Amino acid sequence: MPKTFFRDISNFLSPQCQQCEPSTFFFIENAGKRRFFANFAPSKPTARHESMKKEDLRIVYMGTPEFAVESLRALVDGGYNVVGVVTMPDKPMGRHGSVLQPSAVKQFAVERGLPVLQPERLKDEAFLDELRALRADLQIVVAFRMLPEVVWNMPPMGTFNLHASLLPQYRGAAPINWAVINGETETGITTFFLQHEIDTGRVIQQVRVPISDTDCVGDVHDRLMLLGGQLVTETVDRILDGTVQPVEQDTMADAATLKPAPKIFRETCRIDWSQPVKRIYDFIRGLSPYPAAWTELDGKVVKIFTTEMRPEQHSAPVGTMLTDGRTYLDVVCTDGTLRLLSLQLAGKKRMSVTDFLHGYNGGSNARFC
């Protein structure tokens, strides 16, 4: 049986929050994992929808990438009434853009026979008419675009979003990447109601997830994706039974302590070898396997995916390559060295460092820069 842990935090809350009931965080532990829920609010619980079952609740789902597929799958497989799916238009692919690639969410929706809308503009009247025609009671957003108010305010029960961080931390487009880049030991997922400012709405539920010092962003992404499907269905259930008590984000953390999660561009991913070795190690983990941290060697771009930190210090300039030419490749940093384990040359496949060294003909004084 799952274990439930309660912690009374009333002594640590502001006078305003002490008026809220109940002023308790609770955890549910199952199979060694603790799931965290914030269960207090300055507002009244949502109304109980006693006459509505999940099979009757009309849900419109919005999402695009693979991360959003798992939550949609959980809803469909769980018997929830998904009446429509909104996703990005098909993306031109190929050399001449002649092949259209549907999003991962569209592919799944088509397989399950769900109606799909793919608007170019979310304020387009034709799209808004189609959306209204679906008569949604509730909208759910996972990894989609920023919605205008005319869209998120349309359904009578509101619109909630699944965000891949413990809000209010890591608001923005790349929360998983930045949590790993910053060396966090914990992250999570949050469901919250949408409002005007992006990622600032009232929090419904959160699940905390540990990050090990060997996890790359791909590991954390997959873990959060699977848990996200569970949290989305649990959030719908709580909305239906009227037990949702959302909490304002500005009561959860001091604005001065918030860390952002801005969009990541190519130049963001360039390695700065003058940084401490731990910082570079986390930076590479936070971008692996995609979009991948990169550097230059002999004037050519090299992507780096996995590394190990080593304490040995050297007098050689940062970025200097230390190798026996066969089995290892270390790079000098300010306070140690970083041993490269897997990498990718431009136009080549990802390979181990030993495979790279077998074909490398560079000089002994080569440097990464």
Contacts in CASP RR format, 6 or more apart in sequence:
PFRMAT RR
TARGET T0000
AUTHOR 0000-0000-0000
METHOD contacts of the structure
MODEL  1
MPKTFFRDISNFLSPQCQQCEPSTFFFIENAGKRRFFANFAPSKPTARHE
SMKKEDLRIVYMGTPEFAVESLRALVDGGYNVVGVVTMPDKPMGRHGSVL
QPSAVKQFAVERGLPVLQPERLKDEAFLDELRALRADLQIVVAFRMLPEV
VWNMPPMGTFNLHASLLPQYRGAAPINWAVINGETETGITTFFLQHEIDT
GRVIQQVRVPISDTDCVGDVHDRLMLLGGQLVTETVDRILDGTVQPVEQD
TMADAATLKPAPKIFRETCRIDWSQPVKRIYDFIRGLSPYPAAWTELDGK
VVKIFTTEMRPEQHSAPVGTMLTDGRTYLDVVCTDGTLRLLSLQLAGKKR
MSVTDFLHGYNGGSNARFC
2 28 0 8 1.000
2 29 0 8 1.000
2 30 0 8 1.000
3 28 0 8 1.000
3 29 0 8 1.000
3 30 0 8 1.000
4 26 0 8 1.000
4 27 0 8 1.000
4 28 0 8 1.000
4 29 0 8 1.000
5 26 0 8 1.000
5 27 0 8 1.000
5 28 0 8 1.000
5 29 0 8 1.000
5 34 0 8 1.000
6 24 0 8 1.000
6 25 0 8 1.000
6 26 0 8 1.000
6 27 0 8 1.000
7 24 0 8 1.000
7 25 0 8 1.000
7 26 0 8 1.000
7 27 0 8 1.000
8 23 0 8 1.000
8 24 0 8 1.000
9 23 0 8 1.000
9 24 0 8 1.000
9 25 0 8 1.000
10 18 0 8 1.000
10 23 0 8 1.000
13 20 0 8 1.000
13 23 0 8 1.000
13 40 0 8 1.000
14 251 0 8 1.000
16 42 0 8 1.000
16 251 0 8 1.000
17 23 0 8 1.000
17 40 0 8 1.000
17 42 0 8 1.000
17 251 0 8 1.000
19 42 0 8 1.000
20 40 0 8 1.000
20 41 0 8 1.000
20 42 0 8 1.000
20 245 0 8 1.000
21 40 0 8 1.000
22 39 0 8 1.000
22 40 0 8 1.000
23 40 0 8 1.000
24 39 0 8 1.000
24 40 0 8 1.000
25 36 0 8 1.000
25 37 0 8 1.000
25 38 0 8 1.000
25 39 0 8 1.000
25 40 0 8 1.000
26 36 0 8 1.000
26 37 0 8 1.000
26 39 0 8 1.000
27 34 0 8 1.000
27 35 0 8 1.000
27 36 0 8 1.000
27 37 0 8 1.000
28 34 0 8 1.000
28 35 0 8 1.000
28 37 0 8 1.000
29 35 0 8 1.000
34 208 0 8 1.000
35 207 0 8 1.000
35 208 0 8 1.000
36 206 0 8 1.000
36 207 0 8 1.000
36 208 0 8 1.000
37 205 0 8 1.000
37 206 0 8 1.000
38 203 0 8 1.000
38 205 0 8 1.000
38 206 0 8 1.000
38 247 0 8 1.000
38 252 0 8 1.000
39 245 0 8 1.000
40 245 0 8 1.000
40 247 0 8 1.000
41 202 0 8 1.000
41 245 0 8 1.000
41 246 0 8 1.000
41 247 0 8 1.000
41 248 0 8 1.000
42 247 0 8 1.000
42 248 0 8 1.000
42 251 0 8 1.000
43 202 0 8 1.000
43 245 0 8 1.000
43 246 0 8 1.000
44 245 0 8 1.000
45 242 0 8 1.000
45 243 0 8 1.000
45 244 0 8 1.000
45 245 0 8 1.000
46 239 0 8 1.000
46 242 0 8 1.000
46 243 0 8 1.000
46 244 0 8 1.000
46 245 0 8 1.000
47 242 0 8 1.000
48 241 0 8 1.000
48 242 0 8 1.000
49 57 0 8 1.000
49 157 0 8 1.000
49 239 0 8 1.000
49 240 0 8 1.000
49 241 0 8 1.000
49 242 0 8 1.000
52 137 0 8 1.000
52 240 0 8 1.000
53 240 0 8 1.000
54 78 0 8 1.000
54 79 0 8 1.000
54 80 0 8 1.000
54 81 0 8 1.000
54 236 0 8 1.000
54 237 0 8 1.000
54 240 0 8 1.000
55 79 0 8 1.000
55 80 0 8 1.000
55 81 0 8 1.000
56 81 0 8 1.000
57 80 0 8 1.000
57 81 0 8 1.000
57 137 0 8 1.000
57 138 0 8 1.000
57 157 0 8 1.000
57 236 0 8 1.000
57 240 0 8 1.000
58 81 0 8 1.000
58 83 0 8 1.000
58 134 0 8 1.000
58 135 0 8 1.000
58 136 0 8 1.000
58 137 0 8 1.000
58 138 0 8 1.000
59 75 0 8 1.000
59 80 0 8 1.000
59 81 0 8 1.000
59 82 0 8 1.000
59 83 0 8 1.000
59 84 0 8 1.000
59 136 0 8 1.000
59 137 0 8 1.000
59 138 0 8 1.000
59 139 0 8 1.000
59 140 0 8 1.000
59 236 0 8 1.000
60 82 0 8 1.000
60 83 0 8 1.000
60 84 0 8 1.000
60 85 0 8 1.000
60 86 0 8 1.000
60 131 0 8 1.000
60 134 0 8 1.000
60 136 0 8 1.000
60 138 0 8 1.000
60 139 0 8 1.000
60 140 0 8 1.000
60 155 0 8 1.000
61 71 0 8 1.000
61 72 0 8 1.000
61 75 0 8 1.000
61 82 0 8 1.000
61 84 0 8 1.000
61 85 0 8 1.000
61 86 0 8 1.000
61 105 0 8 1.000
61 139 0 8 1.000
61 140 0 8 1.000
61 142 0 8 1.000
62 85 0 8 1.000
62 86 0 8 1.000
62 87 0 8 1.000
62 139 0 8 1.000
62 140 0 8 1.000
62 141 0 8 1.000
62 142 0 8 1.000
62 144 0 8 1.000
62 147 0 8 1.000
63 72 0 8 1.000
63 85 0 8 1.000
63 86 0 8 1.000
63 87 0 8 1.000
63 88 0 8 1.000
63 103 0 8 1.000
63 105 0 8 1.000
63 141 0 8 1.000
63 142 0 8 1.000
63 143 0 8 1.000
63 144 0 8 1.000
64 87 0 8 1.000
64 88 0 8 1.000
64 103 0 8 1.000
64 104 0 8 1.000
64 105 0 8 1.000
64 143 0 8 1.000
64 144 0 8 1.000
64 145 0 8 1.000
65 103 0 8 1.000
65 104 0 8 1.000
65 105 0 8 1.000
65 143 0 8 1.000
66 104 0 8 1.000
66 225 0 8 1.000
67 142 0 8 1.000
67 143 0 8 1.000
67 164 0 8 1.000
67 221 0 8 1.000
67 224 0 8 1.000
67 225 0 8 1.000
68 104 0 8 1.000
68 105 0 8 1.000
68 142 0 8 1.000
68 143 0 8 1.000
68 144 0 8 1.000
69 104 0 8 1.000
69 105 0 8 1.000
69 108 0 8 1.000
70 225 0 8 1.000
70 226 0 8 1.000
70 228 0 8 1.000
70 229 0 8 1.000
71 140 0 8 1.000
71 142 0 8 1.000
71 162 0 8 1.000
71 228 0 8 1.000
71 229 0 8 1.000
71 232 0 8 1.000
72 82 0 8 1.000
72 85 0 8 1.000
72 105 0 8 1.000
72 108 0 8 1.000
72 109 0 8 1.000
72 142 0 8 1.000
73 108 0 8 1.000
73 229 0 8 1.000
74 228 0 8 1.000
74 229 0 8 1.000
74 230 0 8 1.000
74 232 0 8 1.000
74 233 0 8 1.000
75 82 0 8 1.000
75 140 0 8 1.000
75 229 0 8 1.000
75 232 0 8 1.000
75 233 0 8 1.000
75 236 0 8 1.000
76 82 0 8 1.000
76 112 0 8 1.000
76 114 0 8 1.000
78 233 0 8 1.000
80 233 0 8 1.000
80 236 0 8 1.000
82 114 0 8 1.000
83 115 0 8 1.000
83 134 0 8 1.000
83 135 0 8 1.000
83 136 0 8 1.000
84 109 0 8 1.000
84 114 0 8 1.000
84 115 0 8 1.000
84 116 0 8 1.000
84 117 0 8 1.000
84 134 0 8 1.000
84 136 0 8 1.000
85 105 0 8 1.000
85 106 0 8 1.000
85 109 0 8 1.000
85 114 0 8 1.000
85 115 0 8 1.000
85 116 0 8 1.000
85 117 0 8 1.000
86 116 0 8 1.000
86 117 0 8 1.000
86 118 0 8 1.000
86 119 0 8 1.000
86 131 0 8 1.000
86 144 0 8 1.000
87 103 0 8 1.000
87 105 0 8 1.000
87 106 0 8 1.000
87 109 0 8 1.000
87 116 0 8 1.000
87 117 0 8 1.000
87 118 0 8 1.000
87 144 0 8 1.000
88 103 0 8 1.000
88 118 0 8 1.000
88 144 0 8 1.000
88 145 0 8 1.000
89 118 0 8 1.000
89 119 0 8 1.000
89 120 0 8 1.000
90 100 0 8 1.000
90 101 0 8 1.000
90 102 0 8 1.000
90 103 0 8 1.000
90 106 0 8 1.000
90 118 0 8 1.000
91 100 0 8 1.000
91 101 0 8 1.000
91 103 0 8 1.000
92 98 0 8 1.000
92 99 0 8 1.000
92 100 0 8 1.000
92 101 0 8 1.000
93 99 0 8 1.000
93 100 0 8 1.000
93 101 0 8 1.000
102 110 0 8 1.000
106 116 0 8 1.000
106 118 0 8 1.000
109 115 0 8 1.000
109 116 0 8 1.000
110 116 0 8 1.000
115 134 0 8 1.000
117 127 0 8 1.000
117 130 0 8 1.000
117 131 0 8 1.000
119 127 0 8 1.000
121 127 0 8 1.000
122 145 0 8 1.000
122 147 0 8 1.000
122 148 0 8 1.000
122 151 0 8 1.000
123 148 0 8 1.000
123 150 0 8 1.000
128 150 0 8 1.000
128 151 0 8 1.000
131 151 0 8 1.000
131 154 0 8 1.000
132 154 0 8 1.000
136 154 0 8 1.000
136 155 0 8 1.000
137 155 0 8 1.000
137 156 0 8 1.000
137 157 0 8 1.000
138 155 0 8 1.000
138 157 0 8 1.000
138 158 0 8 1.000
138 159 0 8 1.000
138 160 0 8 1.000
138 236 0 8 1.000
138 239 0 8 1.000
139 151 0 8 1.000
139 152 0 8 1.000
139 154 0 8 1.000
139 155 0 8 1.000
139 158 0 8 1.000
139 159 0 8 1.000
139 160 0 8 1.000
140 159 0 8 1.000
140 160 0 8 1.000
140 161 0 8 1.000
140 162 0 8 1.000
140 232 0 8 1.000
140 236 0 8 1.000
141 147 0 8 1.000
141 152 0 8 1.000
141 159 0 8 1.000
141 160 0 8 1.000
141 161 0 8 1.000
141 162 0 8 1.000
141 194 0 8 1.000
142 161 0 8 1.000
142 162 0 8 1.000
142 228 0 8 1.000
142 232 0 8 1.000
143 162 0 8 1.000
143 164 0 8 1.000
146 198 0 8 1.000
147 159 0 8 1.000
147 194 0 8 1.000
149 196 0 8 1.000
151 159 0 8 1.000
152 158 0 8 1.000
152 159 0 8 1.000
152 194 0 8 1.000
152 195 0 8 1.000
153 159 0 8 1.000
157 239 0 8 1.000
158 193 0 8 1.000
158 194 0 8 1.000
159 193 0 8 1.000
159 194 0 8 1.000
160 191 0 8 1.000
160 192 0 8 1.000
160 193 0 8 1.000
160 194 0 8 1.000
160 204 0 8 1.000
160 235 0 8 1.000
160 239 0 8 1.000
161 191 0 8 1.000
161 192 0 8 1.000
161 193 0 8 1.000
161 194 0 8 1.000
161 199 0 8 1.000
162 189 0 8 1.000
162 190 0 8 1.000
162 191 0 8 1.000
162 228 0 8 1.000
162 229 0 8 1.000
162 231 0 8 1.000
162 232 0 8 1.000
163 171 0 8 1.000
163 175 0 8 1.000
163 189 0 8 1.000
163 190 0 8 1.000
163 191 0 8 1.000
163 192 0 8 1.000
163 199 0 8 1.000
164 175 0 8 1.000
164 176 0 8 1.000
164 187 0 8 1.000
164 188 0 8 1.000
164 189 0 8 1.000
164 221 0 8 1.000
164 224 0 8 1.000
165 171 0 8 1.000
165 175 0 8 1.000
165 176 0 8 1.000
165 179 0 8 1.000
165 187 0 8 1.000
165 188 0 8 1.000
165 189 0 8 1.000
165 190 0 8 1.000
165 261 0 8 1.000
166 186 0 8 1.000
166 187 0 8 1.000
166 188 0 8 1.000
166 189 0 8 1.000
166 190 0 8 1.000
166 206 0 8 1.000
166 208 0 8 1.000
167 190 0 8 1.000
167 192 0 8 1.000
167 199 0 8 1.000
167 203 0 8 1.000
167 206 0 8 1.000
167 249 0 8 1.000
167 252 0 8 1.000
168 199 0 8 1.000
168 200 0 8 1.000
168 249 0 8 1.000
168 250 0 8 1.000
168 252 0 8 1.000
168 253 0 8 1.000
168 258 0 8 1.000
169 253 0 8 1.000
169 258 0 8 1.000
169 259 0 8 1.000
170 178 0 8 1.000
170 179 0 8 1.000
170 187 0 8 1.000
170 259 0 8 1.000
170 260 0 8 1.000
170 261 0 8 1.000
171 198 0 8 1.000
171 199 0 8 1.000
171 200 0 8 1.000
171 258 0 8 1.000
171 260 0 8 1.000
171 261 0 8 1.000
172 198 0 8 1.000
172 199 0 8 1.000
172 260 0 8 1.000
172 261 0 8 1.000
172 262 0 8 1.000
172 263 0 8 1.000
173 261 0 8 1.000
173 262 0 8 1.000
173 263 0 8 1.000
173 264 0 8 1.000
174 261 0 8 1.000
174 262 0 8 1.000
174 263 0 8 1.000
174 264 0 8 1.000
175 187 0 8 1.000
175 261 0 8 1.000
176 187 0 8 1.000
176 217 0 8 1.000
176 218 0 8 1.000
176 220 0 8 1.000
176 221 0 8 1.000
176 224 0 8 1.000
177 217 0 8 1.000
177 261 0 8 1.000
177 264 0 8 1.000
177 286 0 8 1.000
177 287 0 8 1.000
178 259 0 8 1.000
178 260 0 8 1.000
178 261 0 8 1.000
178 262 0 8 1.000
179 187 0 8 1.000
179 211 0 8 1.000
179 220 0 8 1.000
179 261 0 8 1.000
180 211 0 8 1.000
180 215 0 8 1.000
180 216 0 8 1.000
180 217 0 8 1.000
180 220 0 8 1.000
180 282 0 8 1.000
180 285 0 8 1.000
180 286 0 8 1.000
181 282 0 8 1.000
181 283 0 8 1.000
181 285 0 8 1.000
181 286 0 8 1.000
181 287 0 8 1.000
182 259 0 8 1.000
182 282 0 8 1.000
183 211 0 8 1.000
183 282 0 8 1.000
184 211 0 8 1.000
185 210 0 8 1.000
185 211 0 8 1.000
185 213 0 8 1.000
186 208 0 8 1.000
186 209 0 8 1.000
186 210 0 8 1.000
186 211 0 8 1.000
187 208 0 8 1.000
187 209 0 8 1.000
187 211 0 8 1.000
187 220 0 8 1.000
187 224 0 8 1.000
188 206 0 8 1.000
188 207 0 8 1.000
188 208 0 8 1.000
188 209 0 8 1.000
188 224 0 8 1.000
188 227 0 8 1.000
189 206 0 8 1.000
189 207 0 8 1.000
189 209 0 8 1.000
189 224 0 8 1.000
189 227 0 8 1.000
189 228 0 8 1.000
189 231 0 8 1.000
190 203 0 8 1.000
190 204 0 8 1.000
190 205 0 8 1.000
190 206 0 8 1.000
191 203 0 8 1.000
191 204 0 8 1.000
191 205 0 8 1.000
191 206 0 8 1.000
191 231 0 8 1.000
191 232 0 8 1.000
191 235 0 8 1.000
192 199 0 8 1.000
192 201 0 8 1.000
192 202 0 8 1.000
192 203 0 8 1.000
192 204 0 8 1.000
192 246 0 8 1.000
192 249 0 8 1.000
193 201 0 8 1.000
193 202 0 8 1.000
193 204 0 8 1.000
193 246 0 8 1.000
194 201 0 8 1.000
195 201 0 8 1.000
195 202 0 8 1.000
200 249 0 8 1.000
201 246 0 8 1.000
201 248 0 8 1.000
201 249 0 8 1.000
202 246 0 8 1.000
202 247 0 8 1.000
202 248 0 8 1.000
202 249 0 8 1.000
203 246 0 8 1.000
203 247 0 8 1.000
203 248 0 8 1.000
203 249 0 8 1.000
203 252 0 8 1.000
204 235 0 8 1.000
204 238 0 8 1.000
204 239 0 8 1.000
204 244 0 8 1.000
204 246 0 8 1.000
205 231 0 8 1.000
205 234 0 8 1.000
205 235 0 8 1.000
205 238 0 8 1.000
207 227 0 8 1.000
207 228 0 8 1.000
207 230 0 8 1.000
207 231 0 8 1.000
209 220 0 8 1.000
209 223 0 8 1.000
209 224 0 8 1.000
209 227 0 8 1.000
211 220 0 8 1.000
214 285 0 8 1.000
215 285 0 8 1.000
216 285 0 8 1.000
216 286 0 8 1.000
216 288 0 8 1.000
216 289 0 8 1.000
216 305 0 8 1.000
216 306 0 8 1.000
217 285 0 8 1.000
217 286 0 8 1.000
217 287 0 8 1.000
217 288 0 8 1.000
217 289 0 8 1.000
217 290 0 8 1.000
218 288 0 8 1.000
218 289 0 8 1.000
218 290 0 8 1.000
235 244 0 8 1.000
238 244 0 8 1.000
264 287 0 8 1.000
264 291 0 8 1.000
266 291 0 8 1.000
269 287 0 8 1.000
269 291 0 8 1.000
269 292 0 8 1.000
269 293 0 8 1.000
269 294 0 8 1.000
270 293 0 8 1.000
270 294 0 8 1.000
270 295 0 8 1.000
271 280 0 8 1.000
271 283 0 8 1.000
271 284 0 8 1.000
271 293 0 8 1.000
271 294 0 8 1.000
271 295 0 8 1.000
271 304 0 8 1.000
271 368 0 8 1.000
272 280 0 8 1.000
273 280 0 8 1.000
273 295 0 8 1.000
273 318 0 8 1.000
273 319 0 8 1.000
273 331 0 8 1.000
273 332 0 8 1.000
273 333 0 8 1.000
273 368 0 8 1.000
273 369 0 8 1.000
274 318 0 8 1.000
274 333 0 8 1.000
274 334 0 8 1.000
275 283 0 8 1.000
275 333 0 8 1.000
275 334 0 8 1.000
276 333 0 8 1.000
276 334 0 8 1.000
276 335 0 8 1.000
277 309 0 8 1.000
277 310 0 8 1.000
277 333 0 8 1.000
277 334 0 8 1.000
277 335 0 8 1.000
277 336 0 8 1.000
277 337 0 8 1.000
277 338 0 8 1.000
278 309 0 8 1.000
280 307 0 8 1.000
280 333 0 8 1.000
280 338 0 8 1.000
281 307 0 8 1.000
281 309 0 8 1.000
281 338 0 8 1.000
283 293 0 8 1.000
284 293 0 8 1.000
284 304 0 8 1.000
284 305 0 8 1.000
284 306 0 8 1.000
284 307 0 8 1.000
286 293 0 8 1.000
287 293 0 8 1.000
288 304 0 8 1.000
288 305 0 8 1.000
288 306 0 8 1.000
289 305 0 8 1.000
292 303 0 8 1.000
292 304 0 8 1.000
292 305 0 8 1.000
292 344 0 8 1.000
293 303 0 8 1.000
293 304 0 8 1.000
294 301 0 8 1.000
294 302 0 8 1.000
294 303 0 8 1.000
294 304 0 8 1.000
295 301 0 8 1.000
295 302 0 8 1.000
295 304 0 8 1.000
295 368 0 8 1.000
295 369 0 8 1.000
296 302 0 8 1.000
296 368 0 8 1.000
296 369 0 8 1.000
297 321 0 8 1.000
297 366 0 8 1.000
297 367 0 8 1.000
297 368 0 8 1.000
297 369 0 8 1.000
298 362 0 8 1.000
298 366 0 8 1.000
300 345 0 8 1.000
300 346 0 8 1.000
301 345 0 8 1.000
301 346 0 8 1.000
302 343 0 8 1.000
302 344 0 8 1.000
302 345 0 8 1.000
302 346 0 8 1.000
302 368 0 8 1.000
303 343 0 8 1.000
303 344 0 8 1.000
303 350 0 8 1.000
304 340 0 8 1.000
304 342 0 8 1.000
304 343 0 8 1.000
305 341 0 8 1.000
305 342 0 8 1.000
305 343 0 8 1.000
305 344 0 8 1.000
305 350 0 8 1.000
306 340 0 8 1.000
306 341 0 8 1.000
306 342 0 8 1.000
307 338 0 8 1.000
307 339 0 8 1.000
307 340 0 8 1.000
307 341 0 8 1.000
308 338 0 8 1.000
308 339 0 8 1.000
308 341 0 8 1.000
309 336 0 8 1.000
309 338 0 8 1.000
309 339 0 8 1.000
310 330 0 8 1.000
310 336 0 8 1.000
310 337 0 8 1.000
310 338 0 8 1.000
310 339 0 8 1.000
311 336 0 8 1.000
312 330 0 8 1.000
312 336 0 8 1.000
312 337 0 8 1.000
313 335 0 8 1.000
313 336 0 8 1.000
313 337 0 8 1.000
314 320 0 8 1.000
314 322 0 8 1.000
314 332 0 8 1.000
314 336 0 8 1.000
314 337 0 8 1.000
316 322 0 8 1.000
316 332 0 8 1.000
317 332 0 8 1.000
317 367 0 8 1.000
318 332 0 8 1.000
318 333 0 8 1.000
318 334 0 8 1.000
319 331 0 8 1.000
319 332 0 8 1.000
319 333 0 8 1.000
319 367 0 8 1.000
319 368 0 8 1.000
319 369 0 8 1.000
320 331 0 8 1.000
320 332 0 8 1.000
320 365 0 8 1.000
320 366 0 8 1.000
320 367 0 8 1.000
321 329 0 8 1.000
321 330 0 8 1.000
321 331 0 8 1.000
321 366 0 8 1.000
321 367 0 8 1.000
321 368 0 8 1.000
322 329 0 8 1.000
322 330 0 8 1.000
322 331 0 8 1.000
322 332 0 8 1.000
322 337 0 8 1.000
323 329 0 8 1.000
323 330 0 8 1.000
323 357 0 8 1.000
325 357 0 8 1.000
325 360 0 8 1.000
326 354 0 8 1.000
326 357 0 8 1.000
326 358 0 8 1.000
327 354 0 8 1.000
327 357 0 8 1.000
328 339 0 8 1.000
328 353 0 8 1.000
329 339 0 8 1.000
329 340 0 8 1.000
329 353 0 8 1.000
329 356 0 8 1.000
329 357 0 8 1.000
330 337 0 8 1.000
330 338 0 8 1.000
330 339 0 8 1.000
330 340 0 8 1.000
331 337 0 8 1.000
331 338 0 8 1.000
331 340 0 8 1.000
331 368 0 8 1.000
340 353 0 8 1.000
341 352 0 8 1.000
341 353 0 8 1.000
342 350 0 8 1.000
342 351 0 8 1.000
342 352 0 8 1.000
342 353 0 8 1.000
343 350 0 8 1.000
343 351 0 8 1.000
343 353 0 8 1.000
343 356 0 8 1.000
344 350 0 8 1.000
344 351 0 8 1.000
345 351 0 8 1.000
345 356 0 8 1.000
END
